[in-house]
Amino acid sequence: MYNAIAANKRRTWILMLLFVGFFLGLGYVYGRATMEGQEGGVSGLTIFGVVAIVYALISYYGSGKLTLALAHAKEANRQEFFHLYNAVENLSIASGLPMPKIYVIDDTAPNAFATGRDPKHAVVAVTTGLLTKLDKSELEGVIAHELSHIQNYDIRLQSIVVALIGLIALLSDIFLRNFLWGRRRSDNDRGNGAFVLIGIALAILSPIIAKLIGLAVSRQREFLADASGAMLTRYPEGLAQALQKISADQEPLEVANQATAHLYFANPFKDQHGMKWLHRLFNTHPPVEDRIKRLQAINI
């Protein structure tokens, strides 16, 4: 169990360092392509760094409310959802976490997510389908998984990752538009010809590369939350059964969209036919079979 958690943490940090390095490298190349000499590259790197910090802070403080609004989630009434409150309360005490706010999404597809900027400002949201289709141990497994996301600060990490992906796409678009439809090639452009070509190539490819790195981070955090959640309940089978039941349910989550899909307990989009290797590459979650296999191999 502890080995699984440690391995996933290492992989996530490696991917995050790769992400940050890629972003700063992009700033350096854009700086060299649009400004003169080494100083231009340093200026581009500095500008990208400052913009990234500001953009990440805005996303960090505002993403939770936006996610709940997009999901049409409403705060749960304790009397009406007593069993849900009881499960979240007991597992919060067991994990040493503050009690998160609880929201319910009126959707018959079984799913859940956690959001917020830190454990003191966290929210757990579940669908009405999850409450009606899972038994007690399965529901506790899902709640433990989401609380693990909070405890491991995945909610903070994912907010920053999503912000960086969006920022890379935005800056790449600005660079491409400026070069292709802005000012004509100057002597400076000709002097930095290699960097201009690299910049154009990165402007086209970097949003895809950034998305792939972000998805890889998301998949590693799902494995980590599964392992941590199983440790919390001391019953990996409950979480494995919940995954099996949710994956077998073919009803898509109506309120889900591409911007928030990575937050959910299981992939909210059910159309997974066709090129399996491509789906694995661009999927926000690891394959359910892999998650179940890892859970079944855990010894507590």
Residue pairs with C-beta under 8 A, 6 or more apart in sequence:
1 227
1 230
1 231
1 298
1 299
1 300
4 223
4 224
4 227
4 294
4 298
5 224
5 227
5 228
5 231
8 220
8 221
8 223
8 224
8 227
9 224
11 220
12 157
12 217
12 220
12 221
12 224
15 213
15 216
15 217
15 220
16 157
16 161
16 217
18 213
19 161
19 164
19 210
19 213
19 214
19 217
22 206
22 209
22 210
22 213
23 48
23 52
23 164
23 167
23 168
23 210
24 45
24 48
24 49
26 48
26 168
26 171
26 172
26 202
26 206
27 44
27 45
27 46
27 47
27 48
27 49
28 41
28 42
28 44
28 45
29 41
29 44
29 195
29 198
29 199
29 202
30 44
30 48
30 171
30 175
30 199
30 202
31 40
31 41
31 42
31 43
31 44
31 45
31 47
32 38
32 40
32 41
32 44
32 192
32 195
32 199
33 175
33 179
33 189
33 192
33 195
33 196
33 198
33 199
34 40
34 44
34 175
34 178
34 199
35 41
35 43
35 44
35 188
36 188
36 191
36 192
40 192
48 171
51 167
51 171
52 163
52 164
52 167
55 163
55 164
55 166
55 167
56 159
56 160
56 163
56 164
58 163
59 159
59 160
59 162
59 163
59 166
60 117
60 156
60 159
60 160
60 163
61 117
63 115
63 117
63 159
63 162
63 163
64 115
64 116
64 117
64 121
64 123
64 155
67 113
67 115
67 260
67 263
68 103
68 115
68 123
68 125
70 255
70 257
70 259
70 260
71 103
71 105
71 113
71 125
71 255
71 256
71 260
72 105
72 106
72 255
73 103
73 104
73 105
73 125
74 103
74 104
74 105
74 106
75 101
75 102
75 103
75 104
76 84
76 85
76 102
76 103
76 104
78 85
81 102
81 104
81 131
83 131
83 136
83 139
84 102
84 104
84 126
84 131
84 139
85 102
87 136
87 139
87 140
87 143
88 99
88 100
88 102
88 124
88 143
88 147
89 99
91 140
91 143
91 144
91 147
91 232
91 233
92 98
92 99
92 100
92 147
94 232
95 144
95 147
95 148
95 151
95 232
97 119
97 122
97 147
97 150
97 151
98 119
98 120
98 122
100 114
100 116
100 119
100 122
100 123
100 124
100 147
100 150
101 122
101 123
101 124
102 123
102 124
102 125
102 126
103 123
103 124
103 125
103 126
104 125
104 126
104 127
104 128
104 131
105 111
105 125
105 126
105 127
105 128
105 255
106 127
106 128
107 127
107 128
107 129
107 253
107 254
107 255
108 127
108 128
108 129
108 132
108 251
109 127
109 129
109 249
109 251
109 252
109 253
109 254
109 268
110 127
110 129
110 130
110 133
110 134
110 245
110 246
110 249
111 126
111 127
111 129
111 130
111 246
111 253
111 256
111 264
111 265
111 266
111 268
112 124
112 125
112 126
112 127
112 130
112 142
112 143
112 146
112 264
112 265
113 124
113 125
113 146
113 260
113 263
113 264
113 265
114 122
114 123
114 124
114 125
114 146
114 147
114 149
114 150
114 154
114 155
114 263
115 122
115 123
115 125
115 155
115 263
116 122
116 123
116 150
116 155
117 155
117 156
117 159
118 153
118 155
118 156
119 150
119 151
119 153
122 150
122 155
124 143
124 146
124 147
124 150
126 142
126 143
127 253
129 249
129 251
130 139
130 142
130 246
131 139
133 245
133 249
134 142
134 242
134 245
134 246
137 233
137 235
137 237
137 238
137 241
138 238
138 239
138 241
138 242
138 245
139 242
140 233
140 235
140 238
141 229
141 230
141 233
141 235
141 238
141 239
141 240
141 241
141 242
142 239
142 242
142 265
144 228
144 229
144 230
144 232
144 233
144 239
145 225
145 226
145 228
145 229
145 239
145 265
146 225
146 229
146 265
147 229
147 232
148 154
148 224
148 225
148 226
148 228
148 229
148 232
149 155
149 221
149 225
151 228
152 221
152 224
152 225
152 228
154 221
154 224
154 225
157 217
157 221
158 217
158 218
158 221
158 262
158 263
161 214
161 217
161 218
162 214
162 259
162 262
164 210
164 214
165 207
165 210
165 211
165 214
168 206
168 207
168 210
169 206
169 207
169 210
172 202
172 203
172 204
172 206
172 207
173 203
175 199
175 203
176 200
176 203
176 204
179 196
179 199
179 200
179 203
189 196
211 282
212 281
212 282
214 262
215 262
215 281
215 282
215 283
215 284
218 262
218 284
218 285
219 283
219 284
219 285
219 286
222 285
222 286
222 291
223 286
223 291
223 294
226 239
226 291
226 294
226 295
227 294
227 298
229 239
230 236
230 239
230 295
230 298
230 300
231 300
233 239
234 300
235 300
236 295
236 296
236 298
236 300
237 295
237 296
239 295
240 291
240 292
240 295
240 296
243 266
243 288
243 291
243 292
243 295
244 288
244 292
246 265
246 266
247 266
247 288
250 270
251 270
252 268
252 269
252 270
252 271
253 264
253 268
253 269
256 264
256 268
256 269
261 267
261 268
261 269
261 284
262 284
262 285
264 284
264 285
266 285
266 288
267 283
267 284
267 285
272 279
280 287
285 291
